[in-house]
Amino acid sequence: MAFSSRFFPLSGSNSSSSSSSSSSDNVIDSIIKRNQDAFREILNSMNPKIVEQVFKPLKRRYIHRDRERSHPQLMKDYFDENCTYPPEYFHRRFRMRRELFLHILNDVNAYDNYFIQKRDTTGRLGLSSIQKMTTAIRILAYGCAADHCDEYIKIGESTAIETLMTFCKAVIGVYTEEYIRPPNKADIA
């Protein structure tokens, strides 16, 4: 009986919908009201642990990504002095020269501290600025899905989307005056 009173309030409590509720809420409320005794009987006959699991709110699934090891691999592949891939591979894969990439990275870091690597609440290092910018550039350059970067860069889909949006805002904020404007007389000449 404890489970049924928790999920289906006894008469006397206000289970009717307010005027702001939609008509589907009213229909559901009327079905529950008409079948309250049957629902109570079914719930009481079930295993309490199953009932708790059915009505328990869903939690986000945590996937432990090894993002700390992804940064050195990215550096070794593209940014170290004796990197694995030569400059023409970098240009083909990032659609820009490495020097331009690093220039934009410095400007974006100076504009928004979102791209600066920080520790999370557990003390674990977060994603580096190079990991975040690589994600944003690859999504923009290839038009790929946000979760595509997860395997190599170890960044979740929601973080990749947030990073892309923050990167675009930062680029607009940094480069609007100089590059994202209509041409002036000097440009036309």
SERO-4910 file (N, C-alpha, C, O; in steps of 0.05 Angstrom, whole numbers):
BEGIN
 pado doro    nc1    nc2    nc3   cac1   cac2   cac3    cc1    cc2    cc3    oc1    oc2    oc3
  Met    A     16    -24      0      0      0      0     17     25      0      9     47     -9
  Ala    A     42     22     10     59     46     11     66     57    -16     67     81    -20
  Phe    A     71     39    -35     78     47    -62     55     60    -76     58     80    -90
  Ser    A     31     49    -73      8     60    -87      1     88    -77     -6    105    -93
  Ser    A      3     93    -51     -3    120    -42     18    140    -51     12    164    -53
  Arg    A     42    130    -56     63    148    -65     58    157    -94     62    180   -101
  Phe    A     50    138   -111     47    144   -139     19    153   -146     15    167   -166
  Phe    A     -1    144   -131    -29    151   -136    -41    162   -111    -49    146    -93
  Pro    A    -42    188   -108    -51    200    -82    -80    191    -76    -96    187    -94
  Leu    A    -85    189    -50   -112    182    -41   -131    204    -47   -123    227    -52
  Ser    A   -157    198    -46   -177    219    -51   -174    240    -29   -167    234     -7
  Gly    A   -180    264    -36   -176    286    -18   -152    303    -26   -151    327    -20
  Ser    A   -132    290    -39   -110    306    -49   -118    316    -76   -134    304    -90
  Asn    A   -106    337    -85   -113    350   -110    -99    336   -133    -76    343   -138
  Ser    A   -112    318   -147   -100    305   -170   -111    315   -196   -103    306   -217
  Ser    A   -130    334   -194   -141    345   -219   -122    366   -230   -107    378   -215
  Ser    A   -123    370   -255   -105    389   -269   -115    418   -265   -139    423   -262
  Ser    A    -96    436   -265   -103    464   -264   -111    474   -291   -109    459   -311
  Ser    A   -121    498   -292   -130    509   -318   -108    512   -338   -113    514   -362
  Ser    A    -83    513   -329    -60    517   -347    -51    490   -359    -35    490   -378
  Ser    A    -61    467   -349    -53    441   -360    -66    437   -387    -87    448   -393
  Ser    A    -53    421   -403    -63    415   -429    -86    394   -427    -90    382   -406
  Ser    A   -100    391   -449   -122    372   -450   -112    343   -447   -127    326   -436
  Ser    A    -88    337   -456    -78    310   -453    -73    304   -424    -77    281   -415
  Asp    A    -64    324   -408    -61    320   -379    -87    314   -366    -89    297   -349
  Asn    A   -109    327   -375   -135    322   -364   -144    294   -370   -156    281   -353
  Val    A   -139    285   -394   -147    257   -402   -132    237   -385   -144    218   -375
  Ile    A   -106    241   -382    -90    223   -366    -99    223   -337   -102    201   -325
  Asp    A   -105    246   -326   -115    248   -299   -141    233   -295   -145    219   -275
  Ser    A   -159    236   -315   -185    223   -312   -182    192   -315   -196    178   -301
  Ile    A   -164    183   -331   -159    154   -333   -147    143   -307   -156    122   -298
  Ile    A   -128    158   -296   -117    149   -270   -138    149   -249   -139    130   -233
  Lys    A   -155    169   -248   -175    171   -227   -195    148   -229   -202    135   -209
  Arg    A   -203    141   -254   -222    120   -258   -210     92   -252   -224     74   -242
  Asn    A   -184     90   -256   -171     64   -253   -152     63   -229   -134     46   -228
  Gln    A   -155     81   -210   -137     83   -188   -136     57   -172   -114     48   -164
  Asp    A   -159     45   -167   -159     20   -151   -145     -2   -166   -131    -18   -153
  Ala    A   -149     -4   -192   -136    -25   -207   -105    -21   -208    -90    -40   -205
  Phe    A    -97      4   -211    -68     11   -210    -56      4   -183    -34     -8   -182
  Arg    A    -70     11   -161    -60      4   -135    -57    -26   -131    -37    -35   -121
  Glu    A    -76    -41   -141    -75    -70   -138    -52    -82   -154    -38    -99   -144
  Ile    A    -47    -72   -178    -25    -81   -194      2    -74   -180     19    -91   -179
  Leu    A      4    -50   -171     29    -41   -158     34    -57   -133     57    -64   -127
  Asn    A     13    -63   -117     17    -78    -92     25   -106    -98     38   -119    -81
  Ser    A     16   -117   -120     23   -145   -127     52   -148   -138     62   -170   -139
  Met    A     64   -126   -146     91   -126   -158    112   -126   -136    107   -118   -113
  Asn    A    135   -134   -143    159   -133   -126    165   -104   -121    168    -89   -140
  Pro    A    169    -95    -96    174    -67    -90    199    -57   -104    200    -33   -111
  Lys    A    220    -74   -107    245    -65   -119    240    -58   -149    252    -39   -160
  Ile    A    223    -74   -162    217    -69   -190    201    -43   -193    207    -27   -211
  Val    A    182    -39   -175    167    -14   -176    185     10   -173    182     30   -187
  Glu    A    204      8   -154    223     30   -149    239     36   -175    244     59   -182
  Gln    A    248     15   -188    264     18   -212    248     30   -235    258     47   -250
  Val    A    223     22   -237    206     32   -259    201     62   -255    201     77   -275
  Phe    A    197     71   -231    190     99   -226    213    116   -218    210    140   -212
  Lys    A    237    104   -218    261    119   -211    269    138   -234    267    129   -257
  Pro    A    277    163   -229    284    180   -251    310    170   -264    327    158   -252
  Leu    A    311    175   -290    334    166   -306    358    183   -300    356    207   -296
  Lys    A    382    171   -298    407    185   -294    423    185   -319    420    167   -336
  Arg    A    440    205   -322    458    206   -345    478    185   -342    488    179   -320
  Arg    A    485    173   -364    506    152   -364    533    165   -366    538    182   -383
  Tyr    A    551    158   -348    578    169   -348    596    150   -362    597    126   -356
  Ile    A    611    160   -381    631    145   -396    658    156   -389    664    180   -394
  His    A    675    140   -377    702    149   -369    719    150   -395    728    130   -405
  Arg    A    724    175   -404    741    179   -427    769    185   -417    772    199   -397
  Asp    A    789    175   -430    817    180   -422    827    205   -435    846    204   -451
  Arg    A    814    228   -428    821    253   -442    849    263   -435    861    278   -451
  Glu    A    860    254   -412    887    263   -405    908    251   -424    928    264   -430
  Arg    A    903    227   -434    922    214   -452    917    223   -481    934    219   -498
  Ser    A    894    235   -486    888    244   -513    904    268   -521    912    271   -544
  His    A    908    286   -502    923    311   -508    951    306   -516    960    316   -537
  Pro    A    967    289   -502    994    284   -511    995    270   -539   1013    275   -554
  Gln    A    975    253   -544    974    240   -570    969    260   -592    981    259   -614
  Leu    A    951    279   -588    945    300   -607    970    318   -611    976    325   -634
  Met    A    984    324   -590   1008    340   -592   1029    324   -608   1042    336   -626
  Lys    A   1032    299   -602   1052    282   -616   1046    280   -646   1064    280   -663
  Asp    A   1020    278   -652   1012    274   -680   1015    300   -697   1023    298   -720
  Tyr    A   1008    323   -685   1006    347   -702   1022    372   -693   1029    389   -709
  Phe    A   1029    374   -667   1039    400   -657   1068    399   -646   1080    420   -644
  Asp    A   1079    376   -640   1107    375   -631   1126    381   -653   1119    382   -677
  Glu    A   1151    387   -645   1171    394   -665   1176    371   -685   1177    377   -709
  Asn    A   1178    347   -676   1181    324   -694   1155    308   -694   1154    285   -685
  Cys    A   1134    321   -703   1107    308   -702   1105    285   -722   1120    284   -741
  Thr    A   1085    269   -718   1081    245   -735   1073    253   -763   1084    243   -782
  Tyr    A   1055    272   -765   1045    280   -791   1058    307   -800   1059    326   -785
  Pro    A   1066    308   -825   1079    332   -836   1059    355   -840   1035    350   -839
  Pro    A   1069    379   -845   1051    402   -847   1029    399   -868   1007    409   -865
  Glu    A   1035    385   -891   1014    383   -911    991    365   -902    968    369   -910
  Tyr    A    996    346   -884    975    330   -872    958    348   -853    934    346   -853
  Phe    A    972    364   -838    958    383   -820    940    401   -836    916    404   -829
  His    A    950    412   -858    935    430   -875    910    416   -887    889    427   -888
  Arg    A    914    392   -895    892    377   -907    871    369   -887    847    371   -892
  Arg    A    879    362   -863    860    353   -842    847    376   -827    824    373   -818
  Phe    A    860    398   -824    849    421   -809    840    444   -827    828    463   -818
  Arg    A    846    442   -853    839    462   -873    852    489   -868    842    510   -876
  Met    A    875    489   -855    891    513   -850    919    505   -842    924    482   -835
  Arg    A    938    524   -843    965    519   -834    966    517   -804    949    528   -790
  Arg    A    986    503   -793    989    500   -764    993    527   -751    982    532   -729
  Glu    A   1008    545   -764   1014    571   -752    988    587   -749    984    601   -729
  Leu    A    970    586   -769    945    599   -767    928    587   -745    915    602   -729
  Phe    A    927    561   -743    912    547   -722    922    557   -695    905    564   -678
  Leu    A    948    558   -690    959    567   -664    953    596   -659    949    604   -636
  His    A    954    613   -680    947    641   -677    918    645   -668    913    660   -650
  Ile    A    900    630   -681    872    632   -674    868    621   -645    853    633   -630
  Leu    A    882    600   -639    880    588   -612    889    609   -591    875    611   -570
  Asn    A    911    623   -595    920    643   -576    899    666   -573    894    675   -551
  Asp    A    888    675   -596    868    696   -595    843    687   -580    832    702   -564
  Val    A    834    663   -586    809    652   -573    814    649   -543    797    654   -527
  Asn    A    838    639   -535    844    636   -507    844    663   -492    835    665   -470
  Ala    A    855    683   -506    855    710   -494    827    721   -491    822    737   -473
  Tyr    A    810    714   -510    782    725   -510    764    712   -490    749    725   -476
  Asp    A    766    685   -488    747    670   -471    762    649   -456    776    632   -467
  Asn    A    760    649   -429    775    630   -413    763    602   -414    773    583   -401
  Tyr    A    741    598   -429    729    571   -432    750    552   -444    750    528   -438
  Phe    A    767    562   -461    786    545   -475    811    539   -459    827    522   -467
  Ile    A    815    552   -437    838    547   -420    832    521   -404    811    518   -393
  Gln    A    852    503   -403    849    478   -389    847    483   -359    864    496   -347
  Lys    A    826    471   -346    821    474   -318    817    446   -306    814    426   -320
  Arg    A    817    445   -279    811    420   -265    781    420   -259    769    441   -253
  Asp    A    769    396   -260    740    394   -253    738    391   -223    758    392   -209
  Thr    A    713    387   -214    709    385   -185    722    361   -171    727    362   -147
  Thr    A    729    341   -187    742    318   -175    772    321   -176    787    304   -166
  Gly    A    782    343   -187    811    348   -188    824    338   -214    848    340   -217
  Arg    A    808    327   -231    818    316   -256    821    338   -277    804    356   -278
  Leu    A    842    337   -293    846    357   -313    824    355   -334    817    333   -343
  Gly    A    814    378   -342    794    379   -363    807    378   -391    831    373   -393
  Leu    A    792    383   -411    802    383   -438    820    407   -443    815    428   -432
  Ser    A    841    403   -458    859    425   -464    847    443   -486    828    435   -499
  Ser    A    859    466   -488    849    485   -509    853    473   -537    837    478   -555
  Ile    A    875    458   -541    880    446   -567    859    425   -573    850    422   -596
  Gln    A    851    409   -553    830    389   -557    804    402   -564    790    393   -582
  Lys    A    797    423   -550    772    437   -555    771    450   -582    752    448   -597
  Met    A    793    464   -589    793    477   -615    795    457   -638    782    462   -659
  Thr    A    809    435   -634    810    415   -655    782    403   -660    775    399   -683
  Thr    A    767    399   -639    740    390   -642    723    410   -658    710    402   -677
  Ala    A    724    435   -651    708    455   -665    717    457   -694    700    459   -712
  Ile    A    743    458   -700    752    460   -727    744    436   -744    736    439   -767
  Arg    A    747    412   -732    739    388   -748    710    387   -754    702    379   -776
  Ile    A    693    395   -735    664    396   -740    658    416   -762    642    411   -780
  Leu    A    671    439   -761    666    460   -781    678    452   -808    666    456   -829
  Ala    A    702    440   -808    716    434   -833    703    410   -848    701    411   -872
  Tyr    A    694    390   -833    683    366   -846    653    365   -844    641    348   -858
  Gly    A    640    381   -828    612    379   -825    603    353   -811    581    343   -816
  Cys    A    621    342   -795    615    316   -782    598    320   -757    594    342   -747
  Ala    A    587    298   -748    571    298   -724    588    305   -699    612    300   -699
  Ala    A    575    315   -679    590    324   -655    603    300   -641    624    303   -629
  Asp    A    591    277   -642    602    254   -628    624    240   -644    636    220   -635
  His    A    629    249   -668    650    237   -685    678    241   -673    696    224   -677
  Cys    A    682    263   -659    709    269   -648    714    254   -622    737    255   -612
  Asp    A    695    239   -612    698    226   -586    720    205   -587    735    202   -567
  Glu    A    723    190   -608    742    168   -609    770    177   -608    787    164   -595
  Tyr    A    777    199   -620    805    208   -621    811    229   -600    831    228   -586
  Ile    A    793    248   -597    798    271   -579    787    265   -551    795    279   -532
  Lys    A    769    246   -549    757    238   -523    740    261   -511    744    269   -488
  Ile    A    722    270   -527    704    292   -519    676    283   -524    669    272   -545
  Gly    A    658    287   -504    630    278   -506    615    296   -526    624    318   -533
  Glu    A    592    286   -535    576    300   -555    567    327   -545    569    347   -559
  Ser    A    556    328   -521    546    353   -510    568    374   -506    565    398   -511
  Thr    A    592    364   -498    615    382   -494    625    391   -521    633    414   -524
  Ala    A    624    374   -541    633    382   -568    614    404   -579    624    423   -592
  Ile    A    589    401   -575    569    422   -584    574    448   -570    574    469   -582
  Glu    A    577    446   -543    583    470   -527    609    484   -536    610    508   -538
  Thr    A    629    467   -542    655    478   -551    652    492   -578    663    513   -582
  Leu    A    637    479   -596    633    491   -622    619    518   -620    627    537   -633
  Met    A    598    519   -604    584    544   -601    601    566   -588    601    589   -597
  Thr    A    617    559   -568    634    578   -554    656    587   -573    664    610   -573
  Phe    A    667    568   -589    688    575   -608    677    595   -629    690    615   -635
  Cys    A    654    590   -640    642    608   -660    637    636   -648    643    656   -661
  Lys    A    627    637   -623    623    663   -610    649    678   -606    651    702   -610
  Ala    A    670    663   -598    696    675   -594    708    685   -620    719    707   -620
  Val    A    706    670   -641    717    679   -667    702    704   -677    714    722   -687
  Ile    A    676    704   -674    660    728   -681    669    752   -664    672    774   -675
  Gly    A    672    747   -638    680    769   -620    708    780   -626    712    804   -625
  Val    A    726    762   -633    754    770   -638    758    783   -665    771    803   -668
  Tyr    A    746    771   -686    753    778   -713    731    794   -728    735    800   -752
  Thr    A    710    802   -715    688    817   -729    698    843   -741    694    848   -764
  Glu    A    712    859   -725    721    885   -734    739    883   -758    738    899   -777
  Glu    A    757    864   -758    777    862   -778    769    847   -803    775    855   -826
  Tyr    A    755    825   -799    749    807   -822    720    803   -828    712    799   -851
  Ile    A    702    803   -808    674    797   -813    659    823   -814    644    830   -796
  Arg    A    662    837   -837    649    863   -841    648    868   -871    662    855   -886
  Pro    A    631    886   -879    631    893   -907    657    906   -915    670    919   -899
  Pro    A    666    903   -940    691    916   -948    689    946   -948    669    958   -954
  Asn    A    711    958   -940    713    988   -940    727    997   -966    734    981   -982
  Lys    A    731   1023   -969    743   1033   -993    772   1023   -997    780   1017  -1019
  Ala    A    787   1020   -975    814   1010   -978    814    981   -987    832    973  -1003
  Asp    A    795    965   -978    793    937   -986    787    935  -1016    798    919  -1030
  Ile    A    768    952  -1025    760    952  -1053    782    961  -1071    786    949  -1093
  Ala    A    797    981  -1062    820    991  -1079    842    970  -1080    862    975  -1093
***
